[in-house]
Amino acid sequence: MVALGEFEALALDDRENLLARPPRPWSSVRLRNIAWWRGVVLVLTGAFFLLPLFSALRFSLESFSGGLTFSAYTAIPSQLGFTAALSLSVRLAVVTTAITLGLMVPTSVYVHLRLPRLRPFFDSITIIPIVIPPVVLIVGVLQVAPTFLKSTPYLLALEYTILAMPFVYRSLDAGLRAIDLKTLVEASRSLGGGWRTTLWRVIVPNLRTGILSATVLTLALVLGEFTMASLDLYQTVPVWIAQFAQDDGHISTAVSLLSLVVTWLVLVVISSFDLRRIRRMAQIRRDA
């Protein structure tokens, strides 16, 4: 027993010495190696994304004589069907975003408040649109959709709502996990606020980051989706690009680059709203 006690005492002393020992600082060689590898990864990633864009830009600016010209870009508005395709894509993006947020925001809030144990089930349900191929989804929808929906392009908005559901639900779920939802709702209800007032004036302002993320993902999905629109025989911008590429590759490439730039600018503008709020809140905290 004495030997065992001495062994335990020695082990305890070794543990205390190990915990009391300051951590070894990383050597400058290790830091330089990490910085070097980060630079390599950054350069390779940038080349992977930028080289195809540069090649497409150079191709769109090339003339038949081998020089550089902007004729492919100036000729875009006058091309047959482009204005109608752009208008349809914008309308579908707005309608899809409105439907998706109108359905998913109250549903996500209700699940977090009333059905927290079913969150894993909803996580599994919302991932189904990613598992099912869009071709199968659009064929099934066309078989069961009523005639008045088949005759309108806004059937695509309902289909895009299903496709966007996994991304929107996870964005809202992350936003709801970041706030004390139950306390906010109880405080609003105790002050006499109804459910609509609580949702619109209490929950939505605190959920702005998640809503903006969901909006960005939905817009990116709608503006770049090709399969469903093509099978549904509607000409959105991606469908127009694919069809027009057979007539003039320079103009179709120019439209692809412009759509990419415009989509990126829209996403930056939407994201900037939340950045302004974060900076304002940080300034208020510093002043306090």
C-alpha positions in Angstrom: 0.0 0.0 0.0 2.9 2.4 0.8 4.4 1.7 -2.6 1.1 2.3 -4.3 0.7 5.6 -2.4 4.2 6.7 -3.4 3.5 5.8 -7.1 0.3 7.9 -7.0 2.2 10.8 -5.4 4.8 10.7 -8.1 2.2 10.6 -10.8 0.4 13.6 -9.3 3.7 15.5 -9.1 4.5 14.7 -12.8 1.0 15.9 -13.8 1.3 19.1 -11.9 4.7 19.8 -13.4 3.3 19.1 -16.9 0.4 21.5 -16.4 2.6 24.2 -14.9 5.1 24.0 -17.7 4.5 26.8 -20.2 3.7 25.7 -23.8 6.6 25.6 -26.1 6.5 28.5 -28.6 6.3 27.6 -32.2 9.6 28.0 -33.9 10.0 30.6 -36.6 10.8 27.7 -39.0 7.4 26.1 -38.4 5.6 29.5 -38.8 7.5 30.1 -42.1 6.5 26.7 -43.4 2.9 27.2 -42.6 2.9 30.7 -44.2 4.6 29.2 -47.3 2.0 26.5 -47.7 -0.8 29.0 -47.2 0.6 31.1 -50.0 0.9 28.0 -52.3 -2.7 27.0 -51.6 -4.0 30.5 -52.1 -2.1 30.9 -55.4 -3.3 27.5 -56.7 -6.9 28.2 -55.7 -6.8 31.6 -57.3 -5.4 30.2 -60.5 -8.1 27.4 -60.5 -10.9 30.0 -60.4 -9.3 33.0 -62.3 -7.7 31.2 -65.3 -11.0 29.9 -66.8 -12.5 33.4 -66.3 -9.6 35.1 -68.0 -9.7 32.7 -70.9 -13.5 33.3 -71.3 -12.9 37.1 -71.1 -10.1 36.9 -73.7 -12.3 34.8 -76.0 -15.3 37.2 -75.7 -13.1 40.2 -76.6 -11.4 38.6 -79.6 -12.5 39.7 -83.1 -12.5 37.6 -86.2 -9.3 39.5 -87.4 -7.5 38.5 -84.2 -7.7 41.9 -82.4 -9.7 43.0 -79.3 -13.2 44.4 -79.5 -16.2 45.0 -77.3 -18.7 44.3 -80.0 -19.8 41.1 -78.3 -20.8 43.1 -75.2 -22.5 46.0 -77.0 -24.5 43.6 -79.1 -26.1 41.8 -76.2 -29.2 43.9 -75.6 -30.2 43.7 -79.3 -30.0 39.9 -79.4 -33.3 38.1 -80.0 -34.9 36.8 -76.8 -32.3 38.1 -74.3 -34.4 40.8 -72.8 -37.3 38.4 -72.3 -35.0 35.8 -70.8 -33.5 38.3 -68.4 -36.9 39.6 -67.3 -38.1 36.1 -66.6 -35.0 35.2 -64.6 -35.4 38.3 -62.4 -39.1 37.7 -61.8 -38.5 34.1 -60.9 -35.7 35.1 -58.5 -37.9 37.6 -56.7 -41.0 35.3 -56.5 -38.9 32.3 -55.4 -37.2 34.3 -52.7 -40.5 35.6 -51.4 -42.2 32.2 -51.4 -39.2 30.5 -49.8 -38.8 33.0 -47.0 -42.5 33.2 -46.4 -42.7 29.4 -45.9 -39.4 28.7 -44.2 -39.1 31.5 -41.7 -42.3 30.7 -39.8 -41.7 27.0 -40.1 -38.1 27.2 -38.7 -39.2 29.4 -35.8 -42.1 27.0 -35.0 -39.8 24.0 -35.1 -37.3 25.6 -32.7 -40.0 26.8 -30.3 -42.5 23.9 -30.3 -40.8 20.9 -31.8 -37.1 21.0 -30.8 -36.9 17.2 -30.6 -37.9 17.0 -34.3 -35.0 19.1 -35.5 -33.0 16.0 -36.6 -36.1 14.8 -38.5 -36.5 18.1 -40.3 -32.8 18.1 -41.1 -33.3 14.8 -42.9 -36.4 15.9 -44.7 -34.9 19.2 -46.0 -32.0 17.4 -47.5 -34.2 15.3 -49.8 -34.1 17.8 -52.7 -30.3 17.4 -52.9 -30.6 13.7 -53.1 -33.3 13.6 -55.8 -32.0 14.6 -59.3 -33.6 17.7 -60.8 -34.6 15.7 -63.8 -36.7 13.3 -61.7 -38.2 16.2 -59.8 -39.3 18.1 -62.8 -40.8 15.0 -64.5 -42.8 14.2 -61.4 -44.0 17.8 -61.0 -45.1 17.9 -64.6 -47.1 14.7 -64.2 -49.1 15.9 -61.2 -49.2 19.7 -61.6 -52.6 21.2 -62.6 -53.0 22.7 -66.0 -53.2 26.3 -64.9 -49.8 25.9 -63.3 -48.2 24.2 -66.3 -49.3 27.2 -68.4 -47.4 29.7 -66.3 -43.6 30.1 -65.8 -44.2 30.6 -62.1 -44.4 26.8 -61.8 -40.6 27.1 -61.9 -40.7 29.3 -58.8 -42.4 26.5 -56.9 -39.8 24.0 -58.1 -37.0 26.4 -57.2 -38.5 26.7 -53.8 -38.1 23.0 -53.3 -34.5 23.1 -54.6 -33.6 26.0 -52.3 -35.2 24.5 -49.2 -32.0 22.7 -47.9 -29.9 25.8 -48.1 -32.5 28.2 -46.7 -33.5 25.9 -43.8 -29.8 25.5 -42.7 -29.2 29.2 -43.0 -32.2 30.0 -40.8 -31.4 27.2 -38.4 -27.9 28.5 -37.9 -29.4 32.0 -37.2 -32.0 30.7 -34.8 -29.3 28.7 -32.9 -27.3 31.9 -32.5 -30.1 33.8 -30.6 -32.0 33.1 -27.4 -35.3 32.6 -29.2 -37.4 31.4 -26.3 -36.4 34.4 -24.1 -37.2 36.8 -26.9 -40.6 35.3 -27.6 -41.5 35.2 -23.9 -40.5 38.8 -23.4 -42.5 39.9 -26.4 -45.6 38.0 -25.3 -45.3 39.3 -21.8 -45.4 42.8 -23.1 -48.6 42.1 -25.1 -47.2 41.4 -28.5 -49.1 39.0 -30.7 -47.5 36.2 -32.7 -47.4 38.4 -35.9 -45.8 41.3 -34.0 -43.4 39.0 -32.3 -42.3 37.4 -35.6 -42.1 40.6 -37.6 -40.7 43.0 -35.0 -38.7 40.8 -32.7 -37.6 37.6 -34.4 -37.0 38.8 -37.9 -34.6 41.7 -36.9 -32.5 39.3 -34.8 -32.6 36.7 -37.7 -31.4 39.2 -40.3 -28.1 37.5 -40.9 -29.7 34.1 -41.5 -32.4 35.7 -43.8 -29.8 37.5 -45.8 -27.7 34.3 -46.2 -30.9 32.4 -47.3 -31.7 35.2 -49.8 -28.2 35.1 -51.3 -28.3 31.3 -51.7 -31.7 31.4 -53.3 -30.8 34.1 -55.8 -27.7 32.3 -56.8 -29.6 29.1 -57.3 -32.4 30.6 -59.4 -30.2 32.8 -61.6 -27.9 29.8 -62.5 -30.4 26.9 -62.7 -30.6 25.3 -66.2 -32.1 21.8 -66.0 -35.6 22.5 -64.8 -36.1 25.6 -67.0 -34.9 23.7 -70.0 -37.2 20.7 -69.4 -40.1 23.0 -68.6 -39.6 24.7 -72.0 -39.0 28.2 -70.5 -36.1 30.4 -71.7 -34.3 31.8 -68.7 -30.8 33.4 -69.0 -28.9 30.0 -68.6 -31.2 28.4 -71.2 -30.8 31.3 -73.6 -27.0 31.2 -73.2 -26.9 27.4 -74.0 -29.2 27.9 -77.1 -27.5 31.0 -78.4 -24.0 29.4 -78.0 -24.8 27.5 -81.2 -25.1 30.7 -83.2 -22.4 33.0 -81.7 -20.0 31.7 -79.1 -18.5 35.2 -78.4 -21.8 36.7 -77.4 -22.9 33.7 -75.3 -19.6 33.8 -73.5 -19.9 37.5 -72.9 -23.4 37.0 -71.5 -22.1 34.3 -69.2 -19.4 36.6 -67.8 -21.8 39.5 -67.4 -24.3 37.3 -65.6 -21.6 36.0 -63.3 -20.4 39.6 -62.5 -24.0 40.9 -62.0 -24.9 38.0 -59.7 -21.8 38.6 -57.7 -22.5 42.3 -57.4 -26.1 41.6 -56.2 -24.8 39.1 -53.6 -22.2 41.7 -52.4 -24.9 44.4 -52.1 -27.2 42.1 -50.1 -24.3 41.0 -47.9 -23.3 44.6 -47.3 -26.5 45.3 -45.5 -25.6 42.9 -42.7 -22.0 44.1 -42.6 -23.3 47.7 -42.0 -25.4 46.4 -39.1 -22.5 44.5 -37.6 -20.2 47.5 -37.8 -22.9 49.7 -36.3 -23.4 47.3 -33.4 -19.6 47.1 -32.8 -19.3 50.9 -32.8 -22.1 51.1 -30.2 -20.4 48.6 -28.0 -17.1 50.4 -28.2 -18.8 53.7 -27.4 -20.6 52.1 -24.4 
